[in-house]
Amino acid sequence: MKLKRLHGSNLPVEVRPYRVGLTLSGGGAKGFAHVGALKAMEELGIRPDIISGTSAGAVIAVTGVNIPLWGSYLISQAIVLLPALVYVAVHKINIIACMPYRKLRISDGLLSLLIGYTLIPLMLFINSVSGLFSTNYVQGSVQELVAYPFWLQLLIIAVLPACVEEFVFRGLIYHSYRKNGILGAAVLSGLVFGLMHLNINQLSYAAVMGIIFALLVEATGSMYSSMLAHFAANSYSVILMQLVSMTSGGSELLEQSAQAAESSMNSVPVIIAQLVMLGLVAAGFLGIAYLLFKKIAVRNGRWEYLKEQLHKGFKPQNGERFITPPLIATVAAALAYMLYIEFI
């Protein structure tokens, strides 16, 4: 150990010769990748002398490699929820009065679930298109969750995000813009929802799903509908993985499917054919989702209201601008960060 006196101070401090340092970036859900990277480094005998990080990376840096994957998911939801709760407390917002937590009929709840499931092909199509030029950070972590009990998988992948993220994005953020117009508020809250994931792959489909979830809230007058649709959209992968793992040779099947998908990415005609087929399927199911959406809006007496509001377009209805300098700066910074980590 060496002791050295800092400039302007008579107190000696310990100076350690750090040879290997590691800095972990943020990125919400993408921060989970740090856990696997640290484990791989440990297996190779590479042990950093010092680790630092920002946002999700800071959490991983502090907790180390021993944090389980489900714990990382919980931490990511806490990172989203806690600032929102602080905002609610500071501004003394009455959640019940400001957000439409209206009781939902069972039939409307079932329709909301069906809408969520019929949107899955659209989500997969957008994910496939964006996957041509961006990295899918979620697929690997979801596959690792198969080792956990099914109820825990469903809780951290579908239930918690449906509750937490809908409260924040279709609750606080959407309803803060809503007074200026439904369409603009839906688009902006969807964009912020996509940017929250801090990677291009999830940004693409999360933004679209966020817009649809906001319109579903308007169609029912209740945030419970968007929660159920969000749950459906997130739960399909968990349910599918569980069904596959229960079959004989399920793990081998998953590995073979992943290898086949990777090899097919080298063939342009195969990629085009797959995207066309998936696009047609997505269009068909999107048509079904539209019919279900119209049905639920008519049942709640909000179809004509919705058409009237959407017809007004993006023109601010309350004299306030949707696009503000802080919003532009935030979007630009988030996009710059995502482009940097993806391509540089």
RODO-2510 file (C-alpha; in nm, 4 decimals, decimal comma):
residues 344
     n   res          X          Y          Z
     1     m     0,0000     0,0000     0,0000
     2     k     0,1278     0,3455    -0,0891
     3     l     0,0488     0,6682     0,0929
     4     k     0,0415     0,9980    -0,0910
     5     r    -0,0371     1,3511     0,0135
     6     l    -0,3003     1,5232    -0,2021
     7     h    -0,2292     1,8729    -0,3304
     8     g    -0,3394     2,1308    -0,0779
     9     s    -0,3826     1,8756     0,2023
    10     n    -0,1558     1,7432     0,4749
    11     l    -0,3577     1,4236     0,5151
    12     p    -0,2083     1,1092     0,3588
    13     v    -0,4422     0,8977     0,1463
    14     e    -0,4118     0,5423     0,0238
    15     v    -0,3277     0,5078    -0,3455
    16     r    -0,4081     0,1733    -0,5046
    17     p    -0,2609     0,0753    -0,8408
    18     y    -0,5816    -0,0096    -1,0291
    19     r    -0,4903    -0,1997    -1,3432
    20     v    -0,8349    -0,3142    -1,4616
    21     g    -1,1332    -0,0811    -1,4377
    22     l    -1,4869    -0,1392    -1,5631
    23     t    -1,7647     0,1143    -1,6221
    24     l    -2,1218    -0,0085    -1,6725
    25     s    -2,3699     0,1981    -1,8737
    26     g    -2,7378     0,2501    -1,7941
    27     g    -3,0264     0,1446    -2,0131
    28     g    -3,3148     0,0158    -1,7998
    29     a    -3,3870    -0,3442    -1,8973
    30     k    -3,0686    -0,3534    -2,1020
    31     g    -2,8710    -0,3134    -1,7798
    32     f    -2,9474    -0,6803    -1,7053
    33     a    -2,6885    -0,7736    -1,9682
    34     h    -2,4184    -0,6517    -1,7290
    35     v    -2,4922    -0,9445    -1,4964
    36     g    -2,4164    -1,2006    -1,7657
    37     a    -2,1098    -1,0071    -1,8816
    38     l    -1,9668    -0,9931    -1,5289
    39     k    -2,0286    -1,3644    -1,4775
    40     a    -1,8548    -1,4452    -1,8058
    41     m    -1,5578    -1,2287    -1,7071
    42     e    -1,5408    -1,4037    -1,3705
    43     e    -1,5392    -1,7452    -1,5370
    44     l    -1,2500    -1,6301    -1,7575
    45     g    -1,0579    -1,5139    -1,4526
    46     i    -1,0954    -1,1436    -1,5355
    47     r    -1,1671    -0,9539    -1,2150
    48     p    -1,1825    -0,5732    -1,2349
    49     d    -1,0050    -0,3870    -0,9579
    50     i    -1,2752    -0,1216    -0,9589
    51     i    -1,6266    -0,1039    -1,1029
    52     s    -1,8382     0,2059    -1,1599
    53     g    -2,1651     0,2648    -1,3413
    54     t    -2,4598     0,4884    -1,4119
    55     s    -2,8326     0,4210    -1,3631
    56     a    -2,8967     0,0462    -1,3975
    57     g    -2,5221    -0,0050    -1,4400
    58     a    -2,4607     0,1598    -1,1018
    59     v    -2,7079    -0,0807    -0,9389
    60     i    -2,5271    -0,3800    -1,0893
    61     a    -2,1897    -0,2328    -0,9923
    62     v    -2,2961    -0,1978    -0,6279
    63     t    -2,4741    -0,5320    -0,5949
    64     g    -2,2171    -0,7295    -0,7942
    65     v    -2,2712    -1,0489    -0,9923
    66     n    -2,4686    -1,2260    -0,7214
    67     i    -2,7917    -1,0411    -0,7881
    68     p    -3,0435    -1,2811    -0,9486
    69     l    -3,2047    -1,1943    -1,2797
    70     w    -3,5476    -1,1550    -1,1196
    71     g    -3,3924    -0,9070    -0,8764
    72     s    -3,2646    -0,7015    -1,1691
    73     y    -3,6158    -0,6855    -1,3133
    74     l    -3,7538    -0,5680    -0,9792
    75     i    -3,4861    -0,3010    -0,9554
    76     s    -3,5686    -0,1756    -1,3055
    77     q    -3,9351    -0,1359    -1,2108
    78     a    -3,8354     0,0468    -0,8932
    79     i    -3,6221     0,2856    -1,1016
    80     v    -3,9329     0,3682    -1,3080
    81     l    -4,1774     0,3899    -1,0168
    82     l    -3,9880     0,5777    -0,7455
    83     p    -3,9362     0,9078    -0,9352
    84     a    -4,3066     0,9024    -1,0266
    85     l    -4,4064     0,8545    -0,6620
    86     v    -4,1770     1,1398    -0,5589
    87     y    -4,3402     1,3603    -0,8251
    88     v    -4,6862     1,2665    -0,6955
    89     a    -4,5857     1,3438    -0,3368
    90     v    -4,4155     1,6763    -0,4153
    91     h    -4,7044     1,8040    -0,6286
    92     k    -4,9680     1,6504    -0,3991
    93     i    -5,1473     1,4771    -0,6846
    94     n    -5,4683     1,2923    -0,6048
    95     i    -5,4137     0,9710    -0,8004
    96     i    -5,7752     0,8577    -0,7869
    97     a    -5,9054     1,1964    -0,8981
    98     c    -5,6499     1,2566    -1,1736
    99     m    -5,6286     0,9065    -1,3224
   100     p    -5,9205     0,6988    -1,4527
   101     y    -5,9090     0,4007    -1,2193
   102     r    -6,2723     0,3316    -1,3007
   103     k    -6,4156    -0,0126    -1,2304
   104     l    -6,4064    -0,2279    -1,5428
   105     r    -6,6768    -0,4759    -1,6366
   106     i    -6,5637    -0,8368    -1,6647
   107     s    -6,6598    -0,8486    -2,0327
   108     d    -6,4560    -0,5328    -2,1003
   109     g    -6,1655    -0,6835    -1,9109
   110     l    -6,1763    -0,9928    -2,1325
   111     l    -6,1942    -0,7754    -2,4432
   112     s    -5,8918    -0,5788    -2,3215
   113     l    -5,6966    -0,9021    -2,2788
   114     l    -5,7976    -1,0130    -2,6284
   115     i    -5,6862    -0,6799    -2,7728
   116     g    -5,3486    -0,7243    -2,6042
   117     y    -5,3052    -1,0740    -2,7463
   118     t    -5,4154    -0,9739    -3,0979
   119     l    -5,1515    -0,6985    -3,0959
   120     i    -4,8692    -0,9495    -3,0428
   121     p    -4,8147    -1,0201    -3,4179
   122     l    -4,7824    -0,6451    -3,4781
   123     m    -4,5293    -0,6209    -3,1975
   124     l    -4,3341    -0,9167    -3,3377
   125     f    -4,3357    -0,7650    -3,6862
   126     i    -4,2003    -0,4295    -3,5662
   127     n    -3,9478    -0,6136    -3,3494
   128     s    -3,8316    -0,8168    -3,6508
   129     v    -3,7913    -0,5087    -3,8686
   130     s    -3,5978    -0,3151    -3,6038
   131     g    -3,3951    -0,6302    -3,5322
   132     l    -3,2389    -0,5979    -3,8781
   133     f    -3,0348    -0,3008    -3,7570
   134     s    -3,0509    -0,3204    -3,3772
   135     t    -2,9781    -0,5671    -3,0990
   136     n    -3,2509    -0,7609    -2,9173
   137     y    -3,1510    -0,7373    -2,5502
   138     v    -3,4692    -0,8914    -2,4107
   139     q    -3,4761    -1,2327    -2,5771
   140     g    -3,1779    -1,3753    -2,3922
   141     s    -3,2912    -1,2573    -2,0488
   142     v    -3,6425    -1,3992    -2,1010
   143     q    -3,4966    -1,7374    -2,1954
   144     e    -3,2897    -1,7381    -1,8756
   145     l    -3,6081    -1,6913    -1,6707
   146     v    -3,7274    -2,0429    -1,7607
   147     a    -3,5277    -2,1692    -1,4630
   148     y    -3,7555    -1,9761    -1,2251
   149     p    -4,1088    -2,0800    -1,1174
   150     f    -4,3796    -1,9887    -1,3665
   151     w    -4,5591    -1,7588    -1,1205
   152     l    -4,2371    -1,5614    -1,0652
   153     q    -4,1783    -1,5283    -1,4399
   154     l    -4,5317    -1,4016    -1,4884
   155     l    -4,4993    -1,1610    -1,1959
   156     i    -4,1804    -0,9867    -1,3044
   157     i    -4,2373    -0,9932    -1,6813
   158     a    -4,6119    -0,9281    -1,7074
   159     v    -4,7824    -0,8275    -1,3820
   160     l    -4,5398    -0,5703    -1,2399
   161     p    -4,4683    -0,3890    -1,5697
   162     a    -4,8414    -0,3770    -1,6459
   163     c    -4,9117    -0,2083    -1,3129
   164     v    -4,6034     0,0114    -1,2732
   165     e    -4,5539     0,1269    -1,6319
   166     e    -4,9220     0,1937    -1,6942
   167     f    -4,9374     0,4025    -1,3763
   168     v    -4,6390     0,6095    -1,4886
   169     f    -4,6916     0,6387    -1,8651
   170     r    -5,0674     0,6076    -1,9211
   171     g    -5,1329     0,7626    -1,5826
   172     l    -4,9031     1,0506    -1,4953
   173     i    -4,7462     1,1284    -1,8315
   174     y    -5,0431     1,0718    -2,0647
   175     h    -5,2871     1,2602    -1,8443
   176     s    -5,0478     1,5522    -1,8063
   177     y    -5,0628     1,5963    -2,1865
   178     r    -5,4269     1,4905    -2,2300
   179     k    -5,5776     1,8352    -2,1721
   180     n    -5,4088     1,9466    -2,4930
   181     g    -5,5599     1,6733    -2,7087
   182     i    -5,5939     1,2970    -2,7021
   183     l    -5,3966     1,2124    -3,0164
   184     g    -5,0959     1,4276    -2,9320
   185     a    -5,0966     1,3026    -2,5737
   186     a    -5,1127     0,9396    -2,6873
   187     v    -4,8238     0,9827    -2,9311
   188     l    -4,6021     1,1728    -2,6876
   189     s    -4,6665     0,9356    -2,3970
   190     g    -4,6003     0,6420    -2,6306
   191     l    -4,2749     0,8000    -2,7463
   192     v    -4,1595     0,8588    -2,3886
   193     f    -4,2585     0,5012    -2,3037
   194     g    -4,0437     0,3726    -2,5893
   195     l    -3,7502     0,5973    -2,5014
   196     m    -3,7616     0,4714    -2,1433
   197     h    -3,6302     0,1337    -2,2622
   198     l    -3,3129     0,3069    -2,3871
   199     n    -3,2510     0,0735    -2,6797
   200     i    -3,3620     0,1033    -3,0408
   201     n    -3,5142    -0,2427    -3,0623
   202     q    -3,7616    -0,1926    -2,7783
   203     l    -3,8185     0,1740    -2,8628
   204     s    -3,9759     0,0807    -3,1957
   205     y    -4,2547    -0,1476    -3,0773
   206     a    -4,2943    -0,0065    -2,7253
   207     a    -4,3799     0,3378    -2,8671
   208     v    -4,6506     0,1910    -3,0929
   209     m    -4,7949    -0,0232    -2,8135
   210     g    -4,7900     0,2767    -2,5804
   211     i    -5,0011     0,4806    -2,8241
   212     i    -5,2561     0,1997    -2,8568
   213     f    -5,2724     0,1488    -2,4784
   214     a    -5,3456     0,5207    -2,4296
   215     l    -5,6298     0,5051    -2,6834
   216     l    -5,7642     0,1953    -2,5079
   217     v    -5,7819     0,3945    -2,1841
   218     e    -5,9933     0,6506    -2,3686
   219     a    -6,2135     0,3787    -2,5204
   220     t    -6,3029     0,2379    -2,1785
   221     g    -6,2489     0,5335    -1,9485
   222     s    -6,0400     0,3052    -1,7281
   223     m    -5,6671     0,2417    -1,6904
   224     y    -5,7418    -0,1174    -1,5921
   225     s    -5,8029    -0,1901    -1,9614
   226     s    -5,4517    -0,0818    -2,0626
   227     m    -5,3065    -0,2779    -1,7706
   228     l    -5,4779    -0,5944    -1,8915
   229     a    -5,3700    -0,5373    -2,2528
   230     h    -5,0134    -0,4676    -2,1364
   231     f    -5,0207    -0,7859    -1,9278
   232     a    -5,1348    -0,9867    -2,2300
   233     a    -4,8655    -0,8431    -2,4566
   234     n    -4,5903    -0,9187    -2,2028
   235     s    -4,7147    -1,2569    -2,0864
   236     y    -4,7201    -1,4334    -2,4233
   237     s    -4,3418    -1,4922    -2,4243
   238     v    -4,3485    -1,6307    -2,0691
   239     i    -4,6403    -1,8619    -2,1478
   240     l    -4,4809    -1,9760    -2,4740
   241     m    -4,1447    -2,0447    -2,3092
   242     q    -4,3170    -2,2353    -2,0300
   243     l    -4,5121    -2,4538    -2,2743
   244     v    -4,1986    -2,5295    -2,4747
   245     s    -3,9962    -2,6114    -2,1628
   246     m    -4,2669    -2,8577    -2,0507
   247     t    -4,2329    -3,0622    -2,3698
   248     s    -3,9683    -3,3295    -2,4056
   249     g    -3,6529    -3,1783    -2,5496
   250     g    -3,7875    -2,8292    -2,4968
   251     s    -3,4490    -2,6710    -2,4235
   252     e    -3,2980    -2,8333    -2,7331
   253     l    -3,5900    -2,7027    -2,9382
   254     l    -3,5298    -2,3486    -2,8140
   255     e    -3,1612    -2,3723    -2,8973
   256     q    -3,2306    -2,5114    -3,2448
   257     s    -3,4890    -2,2386    -3,3103
   258     a    -3,2401    -1,9703    -3,2082
   259     q    -2,9719    -2,1199    -3,4329
   260     a    -3,2145    -2,1476    -3,7249
   261     a    -3,3239    -1,7868    -3,6799
   262     e    -2,9614    -1,6722    -3,6674
   263     s    -2,8636    -1,8662    -3,9808
   264     s    -3,1677    -1,7380    -4,1738
   265     m    -3,0517    -1,3802    -4,1123
   266     n    -2,7745    -1,4418    -4,3656
   267     s    -3,0213    -1,4962    -4,6509
   268     v    -3,1850    -1,1807    -4,7878
   269     p    -3,4674    -1,3658    -4,9741
   270     v    -3,5527    -1,5604    -4,6581
   271     i    -3,5589    -1,2416    -4,4513
   272     i    -3,7887    -1,0683    -4,7002
   273     a    -4,0217    -1,3695    -4,7182
   274     q    -4,0411    -1,3935    -4,3390
   275     l    -4,1138    -1,0227    -4,2999
   276     v    -4,3844    -1,0309    -4,5670
   277     m    -4,5554    -1,3308    -4,4070
   278     l    -4,5297    -1,1817    -4,0590
   279     g    -4,6533    -0,8471    -4,1897
   280     l    -4,9621    -1,0076    -4,3430
   281     v    -5,0356    -1,1940    -4,0201
   282     a    -4,9847    -0,8746    -3,8200
   283     a    -5,2211    -0,6837    -4,0521
   284     g    -5,4891    -0,9499    -4,0123
   285     f    -5,4679    -0,9525    -3,6349
   286     l    -5,4517    -0,5729    -3,6279
   287     g    -5,7860    -0,5727    -3,8095
   288     i    -5,9284    -0,8016    -3,5401
   289     a    -5,7844    -0,5744    -3,2713
   290     y    -5,9547    -0,2752    -3,4355
   291     l    -6,2926    -0,4501    -3,4335
   292     l    -6,2474    -0,5420    -3,0666
   293     f    -6,1393    -0,1864    -2,9892
   294     k    -6,4468    -0,0423    -3,1626
   295     k    -6,6712    -0,2880    -2,9805
   296     i    -6,5356    -0,1962    -2,6391
   297     a    -6,5594     0,1778    -2,7179
   298     v    -6,9203     0,1436    -2,8371
   299     r    -7,0118    -0,0620    -2,5288
   300     n    -6,8841     0,2201    -2,3086
   301     g    -7,0503     0,4933    -2,5149
   302     r    -6,7165     0,6497    -2,6114
   303     w    -6,6808     0,5645    -2,9813
   304     e    -6,8257     0,8900    -3,1163
   305     y    -6,6329     1,0887    -2,8571
   306     l    -6,3101     0,9169    -2,9616
   307     k    -6,3681     0,9843    -3,3310
   308     e    -6,4403     1,3489    -3,2595
   309     q    -6,1278     1,3908    -3,0492
   310     l    -5,8995     1,2067    -3,2906
   311     h    -6,0371     1,4118    -3,5794
   312     k    -5,8900     1,7212    -3,4130
   313     g    -5,5444     1,5769    -3,4762
   314     f    -5,2326     1,7205    -3,3129
   315     k    -5,3532     2,0779    -3,2845
   316     p    -5,3193     2,1874    -2,9180
   317     q    -5,6615     2,2409    -2,7650
   318     n    -5,5565     2,4220    -2,4505
   319     g    -5,3222     2,6843    -2,5893
   320     e    -5,0119     2,4933    -2,4741
   321     r    -4,7529     2,3392    -2,7019
   322     f    -4,6983     1,9644    -2,7141
   323     i    -4,3403     2,0064    -2,8302
   324     t    -4,1273     2,2045    -2,5861
   325     p    -3,7498     2,2672    -2,5712
   326     p    -3,7023     2,0372    -2,2662
   327     l    -3,8895     1,7576    -2,4481
   328     i    -3,6793     1,8051    -2,7619
   329     a    -3,3597     1,8004    -2,5572
   330     t    -3,4670     1,4854    -2,3712
   331     v    -3,5630     1,2991    -2,6879
   332     a    -3,2424     1,4058    -2,8635
   333     a    -3,0265     1,2969    -2,5701
   334     a    -3,2006     0,9590    -2,5427
   335     l    -3,1759     0,8939    -2,9174
   336     a    -2,8099     0,9980    -2,9239
   337     y    -2,7364     0,7600    -2,6368
   338     m    -2,9167     0,4709    -2,8049
   339     l    -2,7440     0,5294    -3,1374
   340     y    -2,4079     0,5531    -2,9643
   341     i    -2,4374     0,2244    -2,7754
   342     e    -2,5833     0,0477    -3,0797
   343     f    -2,3419     0,1520    -3,3509
   344     i    -2,0278     0,2832    -3,1807
***
